[in-house]
């Protein structure tokens, strides 16, 4: 490990800090009032976030993971006054994020894949355009001159949040929720290769890191992207200590991935749960899935930490990337619900990782609603739902009910 990963938080309200040394980090938490004695409670923010925009990881004319995504989200959060400048006591940003090491990456990915990326990035640097495609699929994966460095920073941004959230949970019964606003996304990345725009599997790397570094043995991963997190599923398919739960559009992407009967193998049998939901599934379907599948699974598993692959491709305006029809309100409901799960099951330890969400005009609203859910403010109306009410159709309630009942039977819920 070549970085002591010093972290600190911006705060608009205080210049005072209390430091705590952890196994791998020096984490500092802001206070809103002068420290008068050693017993005074620490005032924790409700959400902390890290940024890794990967500006150099950019393929000209790409229609999906543009390098404008993170700046667009940040601008929206600032406009909505959901940043430390306006909410220093509730919302903080990690400024100094660590870069993931090769040891971190190879806890999930093969050394041969890491070496392949090093060589491919070197080839990209020597190429005319500085871009090389390394995988062909519906959502092509590419590398640029800076991709490896950008991906290491993105993975490290998530690890920094794990450090901070775990440290905070030792100091308070109400630690902040973490949100890693990063690119490239990760949940399709496989042990031996990139896929679907994903270079490193950020949430999986964080899961192993939480186990190795912080002793948080039982990790519960929720993936609510409309695309199946096949890379995450593969990483822990035989692992009983990592429960992977994915809700995704049935048979969409990857086409043959995330079936009902994919429940894990060997010692990990039963620790993978896939809930493929039909086209036109919306807020009602996801709310039902949360209440009847996600909550009881988490309660039975008793995690030490919850990690979330937060993909927003299920929004009804994401017409080219799914046929679901969630509104931004569901982003709020999931953020608030998962926060409560973490509070009651694992001391509040929870980190979100940005995955999909390619229509940035709605993605920004989804992230805003997630933040509002974290801090307990009221949800705001979905502007696009008001503008295009005719785009929202009746949900296939009978198909949704059958899917949920099938997965409940498979997993004895």
Secondary structure per residue as TSV (DSSP state, phi and psi in degrees):
chain	resnum	aa	ss	phi	psi
A	1	X	-	360.0	119.3
A	2	X	-	-106.6	15.6
A	3	X	-	-140.8	124.4
A	4	X	-	-73.3	-2.6
A	5	X	-	47.4	61.4
A	6	X	E	-71.4	131.8
A	7	X	E	-123.7	144.8
A	8	X	-	-148.7	158.4
A	9	X	B	-110.7	140.4
A	10	X	-	-70.6	146.3
A	11	X	-	-148.5	130.9
A	12	X	S	-81.9	-12.9
A	13	X	S	-107.6	-6.0
A	14	X	-	-154.2	150.1
A	15	X	S	-110.2	3.6
A	16	X	E	-99.5	141.5
A	17	X	E	-136.3	147.0
A	18	X	E	-116.2	124.0
A	19	X	E	-99.8	145.2
A	20	X	E	-136.2	124.4
A	21	X	E	-89.7	127.2
A	22	X	-	-106.8	-176.3
A	23	X	S	-60.5	-31.4
A	24	X	S	-129.6	-1.8
A	25	X	-	-143.0	158.5
A	26	X	E	-111.9	109.8
A	27	X	E	-107.2	135.0
A	28	X	E	-122.3	138.0
A	29	X	E	-117.5	134.3
A	30	X	E	-76.8	153.2
A	31	X	E	-124.3	147.4
A	32	X	S	-93.8	-4.1
A	33	X	S	-141.7	161.8
A	34	X	-	-64.3	137.6
A	35	X	-	-75.3	120.9
A	36	X	-	-107.2	-24.0
A	37	X	S	-156.9	167.6
A	38	X	T	-70.4	-16.4
A	39	X	T	-93.6	-3.2
A	40	X	-	-65.8	137.8
A	41	X	-	-67.1	144.8
A	42	X	-	-83.0	134.9
A	43	X	-	-88.3	107.3
A	44	X	-	-88.7	143.6
A	45	X	-	-67.0	162.1
A	46	X	S	-89.1	-24.6
A	47	X	E	-146.0	138.8
A	48	X	E	-123.9	145.9
A	49	X	E	-136.6	157.4
A	50	X	E	-123.2	152.0
A	51	X	E	-121.5	132.4
A	52	X	E	-144.5	84.7
A	53	X	-	-75.0	-15.0
A	54	X	-	50.1	55.2
A	55	X	T	-63.7	-28.5
A	56	X	T	-81.7	-13.3
A	57	X	-	-88.1	87.8
A	58	X	-	-149.4	121.9
A	59	X	-	-103.3	119.8
A	60	X	T	-57.3	136.6
A	61	X	T	70.2	10.7
A	62	X	-	-68.6	139.1
A	63	X	S	-100.4	0.5
A	64	X	S	-114.2	-91.0
A	65	X	S	-83.2	69.3
A	66	X	-	-68.2	151.2
A	67	X	T	-78.8	3.3
A	68	X	T	-89.2	-4.3
A	69	X	H	-60.7	-52.7
A	70	X	H	-68.0	-45.8
A	71	X	H	-57.4	-36.9
A	72	X	H	-64.0	-43.6
A	73	X	H	-62.7	-46.4
A	74	X	H	-62.7	-41.4
A	75	X	H	-60.8	-40.1
A	76	X	H	-66.4	-41.7
A	77	X	H	-63.2	-38.9
A	78	X	H	-66.3	-42.0
A	79	X	H	-62.4	-36.7
A	80	X	T	-83.1	2.3
A	81	X	T	58.7	44.3
A	82	X	-	-117.4	40.8
A	83	X	S	-127.4	167.4
A	84	X	H	-56.3	-30.2
A	85	X	H	-55.7	-35.5
A	86	X	H	-105.9	-25.0
A	87	X	H	-129.5	48.2
A	88	X	T	-58.2	-27.0
A	89	X	T	-86.4	-12.8
A	90	X	T	-115.4	-34.6
A	91	X	E	-127.8	121.8
A	92	X	E	-125.9	158.1
A	93	X	E	-117.6	136.9
A	94	X	B	-76.5	123.9
A	95	X	-	-89.6	-50.7
A	96	X	S	-95.3	100.5
A	97	X	-	-101.9	145.2
A	98	X	-	-81.3	157.8
A	99	X	-	-95.6	136.5
A	100	X	-	-63.5	144.7
A	101	X	-	-93.7	169.6
A	102	X	H	-61.2	-35.6
A	103	X	H	-61.1	-42.3
A	104	X	H	-60.5	-47.5
A	105	X	H	-65.5	-43.5
A	106	X	T	-79.9	3.5
A	107	X	T	-71.2	-17.8
A	108	X	T	-122.8	-44.4
A	109	X	S	-99.1	156.9
A	110	X	-	-75.9	152.6
A	111	X	H	-64.6	-30.8
A	112	X	H	-66.4	-36.7
A	113	X	H	-67.4	-41.8
A	114	X	H	-60.1	-43.9
A	115	X	H	-64.9	-38.7
A	116	X	H	-60.3	-42.7
A	117	X	H	-63.9	-42.5
A	118	X	H	-57.1	-45.1
A	119	X	H	-67.7	-42.5
A	120	X	H	-66.4	-39.0
A	121	X	H	-64.6	-38.7
A	122	X	H	-61.7	-41.2
A	123	X	H	-65.5	-37.0
A	124	X	H	-64.4	-38.5
A	125	X	H	-62.4	-31.3
A	126	X	H	-87.4	-10.9
A	127	X	S	-80.5	163.8
A	128	X	S	-64.5	-47.5
A	129	X	S	-91.4	-13.1
A	130	X	S	75.1	18.2
A	131	X	E	-135.8	133.7
A	132	X	E	-131.9	133.9
A	133	X	E	-84.7	133.6
A	134	X	E	-117.9	-0.4
A	135	X	E	-160.8	138.9
A	136	X	-	-108.8	125.2
A	137	X	S	-161.6	-174.6
A	138	X	S	-61.3	-31.8
A	139	X	S	-120.4	90.0
A	140	X	-	-58.8	148.5
A	141	X	E	-108.2	139.5
A	142	X	E	-141.5	165.0
A	143	X	E	-127.1	150.2
A	144	X	E	-119.8	-174.3
A	145	X	T	-62.2	-23.5
A	146	X	T	-112.6	5.1
A	147	X	H	-58.8	-45.9
A	148	X	H	-62.1	-46.8
A	149	X	H	-63.3	-42.7
A	150	X	H	-62.1	-42.2
A	151	X	H	-68.6	-34.8
A	152	X	H	-67.4	-38.4
A	153	X	H	-67.8	-40.7
A	154	X	H	-61.6	-46.5
A	155	X	H	-63.2	-40.7
A	156	X	H	-66.4	-31.2
A	157	X	H	-61.5	-36.6
A	158	X	H	-70.2	-40.2
A	159	X	H	-64.7	-36.7
A	160	X	H	-62.4	-38.2
A	161	X	H	-68.4	-39.2
A	162	X	H	-58.6	-46.6
A	163	X	H	-54.3	-48.9
A	164	X	H	-67.3	-43.6
A	165	X	H	-67.3	-42.8
A	166	X	H	-64.4	-43.2
A	167	X	H	-61.2	-42.9
A	168	X	H	-63.8	-34.9
A	169	X	H	-68.7	-18.7
A	170	X	H	-80.9	-17.4
A	171	X	H	-105.5	-17.9
A	172	X	-	-151.6	151.1
A	173	X	S	-79.2	-8.6
A	174	X	S	-127.8	69.9
A	175	X	-	-70.8	160.4
A	176	X	-	-72.2	154.6
A	177	X	E	-79.1	140.7
A	178	X	E	-100.6	144.5
A	179	X	E	-136.0	115.5
A	180	X	E	-94.5	103.0
A	181	X	E	-90.2	92.6
A	182	X	E	-134.8	158.4
A	183	X	S	-136.2	156.9
A	184	X	S	-66.0	160.0
A	185	X	-	-68.6	179.5
A	186	X	-	-138.8	-18.9
A	187	X	T	-73.1	-8.4
A	188	X	T	-93.2	-14.7
A	189	X	-	-64.7	131.0
A	190	X	B	-99.7	169.9
A	191	X	T	-55.2	-41.7
A	192	X	T	-111.4	13.7
A	193	X	B	-177.8	163.0
A	194	X	-	-79.8	159.1
A	195	X	B	-163.6	142.6
A	196	X	T	54.9	37.9
A	197	X	T	82.6	-0.7
A	198	X	B	-101.3	133.3
A	199	X	S	-100.5	-59.7
A	200	X	S	-117.1	145.0
A	201	X	-	-84.2	88.6
A	202	X	H	-58.1	-44.8
A	203	X	H	-69.7	-35.2
A	204	X	H	-69.3	-41.2
A	205	X	H	-61.0	-40.6
A	206	X	H	-65.9	-36.0
A	207	X	H	-63.7	-47.2
A	208	X	H	-64.4	-37.4
A	209	X	H	-64.5	-42.4
A	210	X	H	-61.1	-36.1
A	211	X	H	-72.1	-50.8
A	212	X	H	-69.4	-45.2
A	213	X	H	-91.3	-35.1
A	214	X	H	-113.6	-0.1
A	215	X	-	67.8	22.1
A	216	X	-	-88.9	84.7
A	217	X	-	-65.0	-44.8
A	218	X	-	-97.8	111.9
A	219	X	E	-113.5	128.1
A	220	X	E	-108.3	117.8
A	221	X	E	-108.6	124.2
A	222	X	E	-108.9	129.2
A	223	X	E	-124.0	107.3
A	224	X	-	-106.8	15.9
A	225	X	S	-64.6	149.0
A	226	X	S	-68.4	-18.2
A	227	X	S	-94.8	142.6
A	228	X	-	-71.7	135.7
A	229	X	-	-81.5	69.7
A	230	X	H	-64.0	-35.8
A	231	X	H	-66.1	-41.1
A	232	X	H	-65.5	-42.8
A	233	X	H	-58.4	-46.8
A	234	X	H	-63.1	-36.6
A	235	X	H	-62.5	-30.7
A	236	X	T	-124.3	22.3
A	237	X	T	-63.6	-27.5
A	238	X	T	-112.1	17.7
A	239	X	-	-106.2	114.4
A	240	X	T	-75.4	-13.0
A	241	X	T	-93.7	-5.4
A	242	X	E	-122.3	113.7
A	243	X	E	-94.9	119.5
A	244	X	E	-106.9	121.2
A	245	X	E	-123.6	120.6
A	246	X	E	-124.1	127.9
A	247	X	E	-104.1	132.4
A	248	X	E	-158.9	164.2
A	249	X	E	-71.5	131.8
A	250	X	T	-60.2	121.3
A	251	X	T	66.2	26.2
A	252	X	-	-96.6	-73.2
A	253	X	S	-148.1	130.4
A	254	X	S	-63.5	147.6
A	255	X	T	-57.9	-45.5
A	256	X	T	-99.8	27.3
A	257	X	-	-117.2	150.3
A	258	X	S	75.1	43.5
A	259	X	-	-83.4	158.9
A	260	X	T	-50.5	-44.6
A	261	X	T	-79.1	-2.6
A	262	X	-	-80.5	94.0
A	263	X	-	-120.3	11.7
A	264	X	-	100.3	171.8
A	265	X	-	-142.9	164.2
A	266	X	G	49.7	-129.7
A	267	X	G	-65.4	-21.5
A	268	X	G	-90.8	7.1
A	269	X	T	-62.7	127.1
A	270	X	T	95.9	-10.6
A	271	X	S	-97.3	11.7
A	272	X	E	-124.3	128.0
A	273	X	E	-128.9	121.0
A	274	X	E	-112.0	127.5
A	275	X	E	-121.0	86.6
A	276	X	E	-76.1	122.9
A	277	X	E	-107.1	148.9
A	278	X	-	-72.7	169.6
A	279	X	T	-56.7	149.9
A	280	X	T	71.8	9.0
A	281	X	-	-63.7	140.6
A	282	X	B	-137.7	-147.6
A	283	X	H	-61.6	-38.9
A	284	X	H	-65.4	-43.6
A	285	X	H	-62.0	-45.4
A	286	X	H	-69.7	-37.4
A	287	X	H	-62.3	-42.2
A	288	X	H	-64.9	-42.5
A	289	X	H	-62.2	-39.4
A	290	X	I	-64.5	-48.3
A	291	X	I	-67.9	-41.0
A	292	X	I	-98.5	-15.5
A	293	X	I	-122.1	-56.4
A	294	X	I	-64.3	-49.3
A	295	X	H	-61.8	-52.8
A	296	X	H	-64.2	-32.7
A	297	X	H	-63.7	-46.3
A	298	X	H	-63.9	-41.1
A	299	X	H	-62.7	-39.7
A	300	X	H	-73.9	-35.4
A	301	X	H	-74.4	-31.5
A	302	X	-	56.4	67.9
A	303	X	-	-73.7	160.0
A	304	X	S	-92.2	-20.6
A	305	X	E	-159.3	148.6
A	306	X	E	-115.0	127.9
A	307	X	E	-116.2	144.7
A	308	X	E	-129.9	123.3
A	309	X	E	-84.2	100.1
A	310	X	E	-94.0	93.9
A	311	X	-	-109.0	138.6
A	312	X	-	-113.5	26.7
A	313	X	T	-73.2	-7.7
A	314	X	T	-82.3	-4.2
A	315	X	B	-65.0	145.2
A	316	X	T	-66.9	-16.1
A	317	X	T	-86.9	-6.3
A	318	X	-	-81.9	57.5
A	319	X	T	-61.8	-34.7
A	320	X	T	-84.5	-11.2
A	321	X	T	-116.6	-8.8
A	322	X	-	-165.6	169.8
A	323	X	S	-117.8	26.1
A	324	X	-	-85.7	172.0
A	325	X	B	-143.4	54.6
A	326	X	B	-72.5	154.2
A	327	X	-	-105.9	173.9
A	328	X	H	-65.0	-22.7
A	329	X	H	-59.4	-33.6
A	330	X	H	-68.1	-29.7
A	331	X	H	-61.4	-40.6
A	332	X	H	-64.6	-47.5
A	333	X	H	-62.0	-43.9
A	334	X	H	-66.8	-42.3
A	335	X	H	-61.6	-47.6
A	336	X	H	-66.0	-43.5
A	337	X	H	-65.6	-44.0
A	338	X	H	-68.2	-36.2
A	339	X	H	-58.4	-44.2
A	340	X	H	-66.7	-39.6
A	341	X	H	-57.6	-48.2
A	342	X	H	-62.5	-38.9
A	343	X	H	-61.2	-43.8
A	344	X	H	-87.3	-20.0
A	345	X	H	-107.1	-30.0
A	346	X	S	-146.2	40.2
A	347	X	T	65.4	21.9
A	348	X	T	82.4	3.6
A	349	X	-	-75.9	113.0
A	350	X	E	-158.0	134.0
A	351	X	E	-133.4	129.8
A	352	X	E	-95.0	146.7
A	353	X	E	-127.5	124.6
A	354	X	E	-66.8	129.9
A	355	X	-	-114.3	-112.2
A	356	X	-	-82.8	-179.7
A	357	X	-	126.1	90.1
A	358	X	-	-106.2	-16.8
A	359	X	-	-90.3	95.0
A	360	X	H	-63.5	-24.7
A	361	X	H	-66.2	-32.5
A	362	X	H	-92.8	-30.2
A	363	X	H	-56.5	-42.3
A	364	X	H	-61.6	-38.2
A	365	X	H	-68.6	-37.2
A	366	X	H	-62.8	-42.7
A	367	X	H	-66.4	-42.0
A	368	X	H	-56.8	-44.7
A	369	X	H	-66.5	-35.7
A	370	X	H	-60.8	-45.8
A	371	X	H	-62.2	-41.6
A	372	X	H	-62.8	-38.6
A	373	X	H	-63.0	-38.2
A	374	X	H	-64.8	-41.8
A	375	X	H	-93.2	-3.5
A	376	X	T	81.6	24.1
A	377	X	-	-89.2	160.0
A	378	X	-	-63.2	149.1
A	379	X	-	-70.8	149.8
A	380	X	-	-103.2	152.0
A	381	X	-	-62.5	149.7
A	382	X	-	-77.5	112.7
A	383	X	H	-61.8	-37.8
A	384	X	H	-72.7	-31.9
A	385	X	H	-65.4	-33.3
A	386	X	H	-73.2	-36.5
A	387	X	H	-76.6	-35.0
A	388	X	-	-128.0	61.4
A	389	X	G	-63.1	-26.0
A	390	X	G	-73.0	-11.9
A	391	X	G	-76.3	-19.1
A	392	X	-	-88.4	119.1
A	393	X	-	-103.6	170.9
A	394	X	-	-65.2	137.3
A	395	X	-	-77.0	149.3
A	396	X	-	-77.9	73.9
A	397	X	H	-59.1	-39.5
A	398	X	H	-68.0	-39.0
A	399	X	H	-67.3	-39.8
A	400	X	H	-63.4	-44.5
A	401	X	H	-60.5	-42.2
A	402	X	H	-64.0	-41.7
A	403	X	H	-64.0	-44.6
A	404	X	H	-67.4	-39.8
A	405	X	H	-65.7	-37.1
A	406	X	H	-63.5	-44.5
A	407	X	H	-71.5	-31.5
A	408	X	H	-65.4	-39.3
A	409	X	H	-66.4	-43.4
A	410	X	H	-61.2	-37.0
A	411	X	T	-108.5	11.8
A	412	X	T	53.3	48.7
A	413	X	-	-90.2	360.0
